[in-house]
Amino acid sequence: MNKPVYLVLGAGPGLGLATARRFADTGHTVVLVGQTDDQMEPLAAGLREQGAIAEGLGADLTDPAAVTALVAGVVERHGRIDVLHFNPSAWREADVLHLTPDQLFEDLALGVAPLLPAVQAAVEAMPAGARLLVTGSMAADQPNPAAPSLGVQKAAVRNLVTSLDATLSGRGIRAVAVQVNGSLAKEGPFAPPAVSAALHAATIRSDDEWTAHVGYDG
């Protein structure tokens, strides 16, 4: 239970897995959380084959009770959470003349709201020096008119990180939103390995150089 723990909510085979691998390489136990156990366990198994300690779990992130229970289970099994990475978002192609309030709130319920119960359930198990990491997007400032709800999610979660960092800093825990100012790609500076390196780098800064927002421009 002394091994540091990296927990990612909203994991997948791209950026989420690449970032998990980055933290596994620096000695972290990895917990991948996605929609279902069946989706996550093969990803975790791949990390274990490379020598990591990893598990894959499924959860409905839009259910606060499920998020609380999941995080509590991670704490019970591993004793701590050193990096809590919030990675989910909802993509919906519906412009502002067609997007309904219910649809917008549904997307916020995935891309923003689960961060609150996750932090609330994790905070007592996060030691001084722990980090809250949020994957941001250029959509916060340059929303796609065809899918504006993503921009609302990313702007809202970035704002929430500001409050979280201010609130948690007294515990020695810092929060950061890393805004990825480009579209994820299979190769190049916006491929998952490169972006994951930027996400990891943002978490290992000292308090003296800390900022709650970091831009990654490739």
FENVENCOR-V491921 format. One record per backbone hydrogen bond with DSSP energy under -0.5 kcal/mol. NH is the residue of the N-H (numbers start at 1). CO is the residue of the C=O. E is the energy in kcal/mol with one decimal. If there is no record, write none. Layout:
# FENVENCOR-V491921
nh=NH co=CO e=E
nh=NH co=CO e=E
This chain:
# FENVENCOR-V491921
nh=6 co=29 e=-3.3
nh=7 co=5 e=-0.5
nh=7 co=83 e=-2.9
nh=8 co=31 e=-2.5
nh=9 co=7 e=-0.5
nh=9 co=85 e=-3.0
nh=10 co=33 e=-1.7
nh=11 co=33 e=-2.9
nh=17 co=12 e=-1.2
nh=18 co=14 e=-2.4
nh=19 co=15 e=-2.6
nh=20 co=16 e=-2.1
nh=21 co=17 e=-2.5
nh=22 co=18 e=-1.8
nh=23 co=19 e=-2.2
nh=24 co=20 e=-2.6
nh=25 co=21 e=-2.2
nh=26 co=22 e=-0.6
nh=26 co=23 e=-0.7
nh=27 co=24 e=-1.7
nh=28 co=23 e=-2.1
nh=29 co=4 e=-3.2
nh=30 co=53 e=-2.8
nh=31 co=6 e=-2.5
nh=32 co=55 e=-2.9
nh=33 co=8 e=-2.0
nh=34 co=57 e=-2.5
nh=40 co=36 e=-1.7
nh=41 co=37 e=-3.0
nh=42 co=38 e=-0.6
nh=43 co=39 e=-0.5
nh=44 co=40 e=-2.3
nh=45 co=41 e=-2.9
nh=46 co=42 e=-1.9
nh=47 co=43 e=-1.6
nh=48 co=44 e=-2.5
nh=49 co=45 e=-2.1
nh=50 co=46 e=-0.7
nh=50 co=47 e=-0.7
nh=51 co=48 e=-1.9
nh=52 co=47 e=-2.3
nh=54 co=52 e=-0.7
nh=55 co=30 e=-1.9
nh=57 co=32 e=-3.1
nh=59 co=34 e=-2.3
nh=61 co=59 e=-1.1
nh=63 co=60 e=-1.8
nh=64 co=62 e=-0.7
nh=67 co=63 e=-2.2
nh=68 co=64 e=-2.6
nh=69 co=65 e=-2.4
nh=70 co=66 e=-2.4
nh=71 co=67 e=-2.5
nh=72 co=68 e=-2.4
nh=73 co=69 e=-2.1
nh=74 co=70 e=-2.0
nh=75 co=71 e=-2.4
nh=76 co=72 e=-2.4
nh=77 co=73 e=-2.2
nh=78 co=74 e=-2.7
nh=79 co=75 e=-2.6
nh=81 co=125 e=-1.9
nh=82 co=5 e=-2.2
nh=83 co=5 e=-2.1
nh=84 co=131 e=-2.4
nh=85 co=7 e=-3.3
nh=85 co=83 e=-0.6
nh=86 co=84 e=-0.6
nh=86 co=133 e=-3.2
nh=87 co=9 e=-2.7
nh=87 co=85 e=-0.7
nh=92 co=90 e=-0.5
nh=94 co=92 e=-1.5
nh=94 co=146 e=-0.8
nh=98 co=95 e=-2.2
nh=99 co=95 e=-3.1
nh=104 co=100 e=-2.4
nh=105 co=101 e=-2.7
nh=106 co=102 e=-2.1
nh=107 co=103 e=-2.1
nh=108 co=104 e=-2.3
nh=109 co=105 e=-1.8
nh=110 co=107 e=-1.1
nh=111 co=107 e=-2.9
nh=112 co=108 e=-1.8
nh=113 co=108 e=-2.4
nh=115 co=112 e=-1.8
nh=116 co=113 e=-1.6
nh=117 co=113 e=-0.7
nh=118 co=114 e=-1.8
nh=119 co=115 e=-2.3
nh=120 co=116 e=-2.6
nh=121 co=117 e=-2.0
nh=122 co=118 e=-1.5
nh=123 co=119 e=-2.5
nh=125 co=122 e=-2.1
nh=126 co=123 e=-1.4
nh=127 co=125 e=-0.7
nh=129 co=172 e=-3.1
nh=130 co=127 e=-2.3
nh=131 co=82 e=-2.9
nh=132 co=174 e=-2.6
nh=133 co=84 e=-2.7
nh=133 co=131 e=-0.5
nh=134 co=176 e=-2.4
nh=135 co=86 e=-2.2
nh=136 co=134 e=-0.7
nh=136 co=178 e=-3.0
nh=138 co=180 e=-1.7
nh=140 co=137 e=-1.9
nh=141 co=138 e=-1.5
nh=142 co=138 e=-3.1
nh=145 co=143 e=-0.6
nh=147 co=144 e=-2.0
nh=148 co=145 e=-0.5
nh=150 co=147 e=-1.3
nh=151 co=147 e=-0.6
nh=152 co=148 e=-1.8
nh=153 co=149 e=-2.3
nh=154 co=150 e=-2.6
nh=155 co=151 e=-2.4
nh=156 co=152 e=-2.4
nh=157 co=153 e=-2.8
nh=158 co=154 e=-1.6
nh=159 co=155 e=-1.9
nh=160 co=156 e=-2.3
nh=161 co=157 e=-1.9
nh=162 co=158 e=-1.3
nh=163 co=159 e=-1.3
nh=164 co=160 e=-2.5
nh=165 co=161 e=-2.9
nh=166 co=162 e=-1.9
nh=167 co=163 e=-2.2
nh=168 co=164 e=-2.9
nh=169 co=165 e=-1.8
nh=171 co=168 e=-2.1
nh=172 co=169 e=-1.7
nh=173 co=168 e=-1.7
nh=174 co=130 e=-1.8
nh=176 co=132 e=-2.6
nh=177 co=212 e=-2.6
nh=178 co=134 e=-2.5
nh=178 co=176 e=-0.5
nh=179 co=177 e=-0.8
nh=179 co=214 e=-3.2
nh=180 co=136 e=-0.9
nh=180 co=178 e=-0.7
nh=181 co=179 e=-0.9
nh=181 co=216 e=-2.8
nh=182 co=180 e=-1.4
nh=185 co=190 e=-2.1
nh=191 co=188 e=-1.8
nh=192 co=185 e=-0.5
nh=194 co=191 e=-0.7
nh=195 co=191 e=-2.3
nh=196 co=192 e=-2.8
nh=197 co=193 e=-1.5
nh=198 co=194 e=-1.5
nh=199 co=195 e=-2.3
nh=200 co=196 e=-2.6
nh=201 co=197 e=-2.5
nh=202 co=198 e=-1.8
nh=203 co=199 e=-0.8
nh=203 co=200 e=-1.1
nh=204 co=200 e=-0.8
nh=204 co=201 e=-0.7
nh=205 co=202 e=-0.5
nh=209 co=206 e=-0.8
nh=210 co=207 e=-1.1
nh=214 co=177 e=-2.3
nh=216 co=179 e=-3.1
nh=217 co=215 e=-0.6
